[in-house]
Amino acid sequence: MRAVGYRLYGVVGNAGILGNLRHPSMHPIHWLRHGLGLCAVRTEAVADEPLAETPGELAHLTTSVLGYVQEVSHLTPVVYVTADFAGGRGEQAACGWSEGVIVLGPLTSHHDCPPRPPRRFLRRSHETTGAIDTALRWLGIPGARRYDRFDAVGLGARRDWE
């Protein structure tokens, strides 16, 4: 995962379903790989809204965003993901919903993110690297040989999803 100045807050799920549903607190869908889409939170739009009551704190998950997540999860499993990386330190969180209830997490992970080493011919380990990767595995995204699931679906393509 890219580490410098990275921000992500949003809902990830089936692109066909997310693409047909709009919510005023969410940006239009960003199409990802593996049939997924991302609806990023409009952080300015939710700045004054109360945070949702969940078992763990998830940044920018407000009551209106939670209502959207719960409604969408009746149509397809979805995850709410957050990633905030600045200055080589990073935090991730993820939580999964199905049928309107939390069934995964909330998960959190913390990373020290040194620059990536030069490319080598050694195979990368297939272990899960963080909360978002675990949530993507729960959504059915297969592990990739050269990339974690985060990069495999295209979430590492931008530094700021807002």
C-alpha positions in Angstrom: 0.0 0.0 0.0 1.2 3.5 -0.8 2.1 5.3 2.4 2.7 9.1 1.8 -0.4 11.3 2.3 -2.9 8.5 1.7 -6.6 9.0 2.7 -9.6 6.8 2.1 -13.0 6.7 3.7 -15.8 4.9 1.9 -18.0 1.9 1.1 -16.7 -0.9 -1.0 -19.0 -3.5 -2.6 -20.6 -4.9 -5.8 -20.1 -2.1 -8.4 -23.3 -2.9 -10.2 -25.3 -2.3 -7.1 -23.4 0.6 -5.7 -23.4 2.3 -9.1 -27.2 2.5 -9.1 -27.6 3.9 -5.6 -26.8 7.5 -4.7 -26.5 9.2 -1.3 -25.9 12.9 -0.7 -23.0 12.1 1.7 -21.2 9.9 -0.8 -19.3 10.7 -4.0 -20.4 8.9 -7.2 -18.9 5.4 -7.6 -15.3 4.9 -8.5 -15.1 1.6 -10.4 -12.5 -0.8 -9.1 -11.3 -4.2 -10.4 -12.8 -7.6 -9.6 -16.4 -6.2 -10.0 -16.1 -3.9 -7.0 -16.8 -0.2 -6.6 -16.0 2.4 -4.1 -18.4 5.2 -2.9 -16.1 7.6 -1.0 -17.5 9.7 1.8 -17.8 13.4 1.2 -16.0 14.3 4.4 -17.0 18.0 4.2 -20.7 17.0 3.9 -20.6 14.8 7.0 -18.3 17.0 9.1 -21.2 18.2 11.3 -23.1 14.9 11.5 -22.9 12.7 14.6 -20.7 9.7 14.4 -22.6 6.3 14.2 -22.6 4.1 17.2 -20.6 1.0 16.3 -18.5 -1.4 18.4 -15.4 0.5 17.3 -14.8 4.0 16.0 -14.7 4.3 12.2 -13.6 7.7 10.9 -16.4 9.6 9.1 -18.9 6.8 9.6 -21.8 9.1 10.5 -25.4 8.1 11.2 -26.5 8.9 7.6 -23.6 7.0 6.1 -24.4 4.0 8.4 -28.0 4.1 7.2 -26.7 4.0 3.6 -24.4 1.1 4.4 -27.1 -0.9 6.2 -29.6 -0.3 3.3 -27.1 -1.4 0.6 -26.1 -4.4 2.7 -29.6 -5.8 2.2 -28.7 -6.1 -1.5 -25.1 -7.1 -1.3 -22.4 -7.5 1.3 -20.4 -4.3 1.8 -17.5 -3.0 3.8 -16.8 0.4 5.2 -13.1 1.1 5.0 -10.8 3.9 6.3 -7.1 4.4 5.6 -5.1 7.4 6.7 -1.4 7.4 6.0 0.9 10.3 6.7 4.6 10.5 7.2 5.2 6.8 7.0 2.7 5.9 9.8 -0.7 4.5 8.8 -3.9 3.2 10.2 -6.6 1.2 8.6 -10.0 0.1 9.7 -12.8 -1.9 8.1 -16.1 -3.3 9.0 -18.5 -5.6 7.0 -22.3 -5.6 6.8 -24.7 -8.1 5.4 -28.5 -8.1 5.7 -28.3 -4.8 7.6 -26.0 -6.0 10.4 -22.3 -6.0 11.2 -20.8 -9.5 10.5 -17.1 -8.6 10.2 -15.2 -6.4 12.6 -14.6 -3.7 13.1 -11.0 -4.5 12.3 -8.1 -2.2 12.8 -4.4 -2.3 11.8 -1.5 0.0 12.2 1.5 0.1 9.9 4.9 1.6 9.7 5.3 2.2 6.0 8.9 2.4 4.9 9.5 3.0 1.2 9.0 -0.2 -0.8 12.3 -2.1 -1.4 13.5 -2.6 -4.9 11.7 -5.2 -6.9 13.1 -8.7 -6.5 12.4 -12.1 -7.9 11.5 -13.6 -4.6 7.8 -14.5 -4.1 5.8 -12.4 -1.7 4.1 -14.0 1.2 0.4 -14.5 0.9 -0.4 -13.3 4.4 -3.1 -10.7 5.0 -1.5 -7.3 5.5 -4.2 -5.2 7.1 -7.8 -4.6 8.0 -8.8 -3.6 4.5 -7.1 -6.6 3.0 -9.0 -8.9 5.4 -12.3 -7.1 4.5 -11.6 -7.6 0.8 -10.9 -11.3 1.4 -14.3 -11.4 3.2 -15.9 -9.9 0.1 -14.4 -12.8 -1.9 -11.4 -11.1 -3.5 -8.8 -13.8 -4.2 -5.2 -13.3 -3.0 -2.8 -12.1 -5.7 0.8 -13.3 -6.2 2.5 -9.9 -6.5 0.1 -7.6 -4.8 -2.1 -7.5 -1.7 -5.9 -7.3 -2.3 -5.8 -3.5 -1.7 -3.6 -3.0 -4.7 -5.2 -5.8 -6.7 -8.7 -4.2 -6.7 -7.2 -0.7 -7.5 -7.5 1.0 -4.1 -3.7 1.9 -4.2 -4.1 3.8 -7.5 -4.8 7.1 -5.9 -3.5 8.9 -2.8 -6.7 10.7 -2.0 -10.1 9.3 -2.8 -12.0 12.4 -1.8 
